[in-house]
Structures are given as C-alpha cells and as structure tokens.
Amino acid sequence: MGKTSRRPSGSEVRSSTGMQTKWDFYHWNETETNHEGESLRACMDRYGVGGWYSTERDMVAALVYKTAAKTAANSWLLGIKHLNGKQETARMYEGDYHLSLATPLGAHITSLLAEREFEEV
C-alpha cells in the first residue's frame, strides 16, 4: 500500500534552504510564553520550528510552535518576508527585540529552520 500525504490537496512543500535561513533578524521576546507558561526557548525545544510560503501573497513566514498542534494560530512569528528575500517588521511585533542571526540563539534558530520544509499555503 502506498503512503498518502496528510497535506491538503494542492499544497506543496519547498525545501529551498535559502527560503528558510536567509533572514535579516528574528522577532524575539524573552517574556513570551504559551498557555502552559513555557518560554519561547522551551517551546522551540519541545515543539520545534517551521514555516510556510505563499506565491499568491508573495510571502514567507518562519514560526516557533507554541503547542504540539504545530499550527500558525498557536505559534510565534520569527519573521516574515517577501519571496525575493526582502524582510519586513511584523506590525504586531514592532516593540519586540530583533534577534541577530549572529548570536548563539540566532544561529541555533537558523540551524533548526534549515532542517525544516516550508509548506505552501
């Protein structure tokens, strides 16, 4: 019996490492927690990171999942950018820290994102 995909019909997965790892900064907040009180770092270690892209909306998003459901609705937005790589500050995170990819935490996030495939939505 063949394997069936759990992705919605018409969705694709892109594993272009540049899409996942070429960021100017990550949005970060050391005081952000999920509903269980776990920090973003704890959520990243426990639930992981991921992302999505949309050619229709010309957008790529990188996320820290805050629950085992691993949905965009239950996540922290690390970054959002256009498909050409131009990154913008997400308005909802304007007051939060821009984490450099050159920091140990930034490098760790980049390495985790490099291991993930981003799904087309």
N, C-alpha and C positions, 0 to 999 in steps of 0.2 A: 504494500500500500504506500502511495506517495505522501510526502509531507504537504500539509496545507498551511498557507500563511494566515496569521491572525491579523494582518494589516487589512484595513478597509480596501475594497476594490478600487483600483485606480491610484492607489498610493504607491510611492516608490521610496527606496532608501538610497541615500547618496553617502558615499564614504570618502569623499574628497577631503583629505586631511587638512587642506588649506581652509575649507569652509569651517571646520571645527576648531582650528587652532590659531588662525590669524585674526587676533583681536588687538585693539589699542589698549584696552583695560577691561576689567570685570567690575560690575557693580557688586559691592560687598557691604555688609553691615554685621559687625560682631555681636550686636544685641538681638538680631532677628532670630526667632525660634518658631518651631512648628507647634501644633496644638498639644503635643506631649512635653513641650518645654525643651526640646533638643535644639542645640545651636546649629547654625548653617554648616559648620565643620562636621558636627556629629551626623547631620542629615546626609552630607556629601559622602561620608564614610559608610553610612548604613544603607542609604537608598541609591546613591550614585548621582551621576550627571547624565545629561543627554541634550537633545535639541531637535529642532525641526527647521524646514525651509519651505518657502512658497515662491515659485516662479511667478505666479499670478500677482502676488503682493510685493515681489522683489524684496524679500525679507528672509533673514536667517536669525534664529534665536538659540541661545545656549542657556541651559537651566540646571539648577541644583534641585533634585526632587526632595520634597519635604515629607513624603509618605511612601509606603510600599506600593501604592497605586501607580506611582510614576506618571502623573498626568500634569499637563501645563497648569491646570487650575490649582494644583497643590504643589507649587514649585516656587523657587526664587529665580528671577531673571538675571542671569550673569551678564548677558549682553544681547544687543540687537543690532543688526547691521543690514545693509543692502547686499545683494548678491555680488556686487562689484567690490565688496570689502569695506566700503565707507561706513564707519560706525557712528552711531548717534547715542546721545544720553537719553535713556528712557525717562520720560517726564515723571513717572511715578517714583523714580529713584533719584531725582535731581539732588536731593540733600545728602545722599549716601556717598560713601567713600568709593573712589575709583582705585581699585587694586591693580597695581602694576604687574604685568606678566613676569617681570624680572625678579620679583620677590619669591621666596621659597613657596609660599602659598599659591601665588600666581602660576609658578612653574608646575606645581602639583596639579592644579586645576587643568592647565593646558595638557598635561600628560594624560589625565583622565579623559578629557574630551577627545584626544587623538585616538583613543581606543573605542570610541562610540561611532555609530552610524546615525546620521540625522535623517529623519523621516520627512517625506514631502507631504504637506497638508493642503 
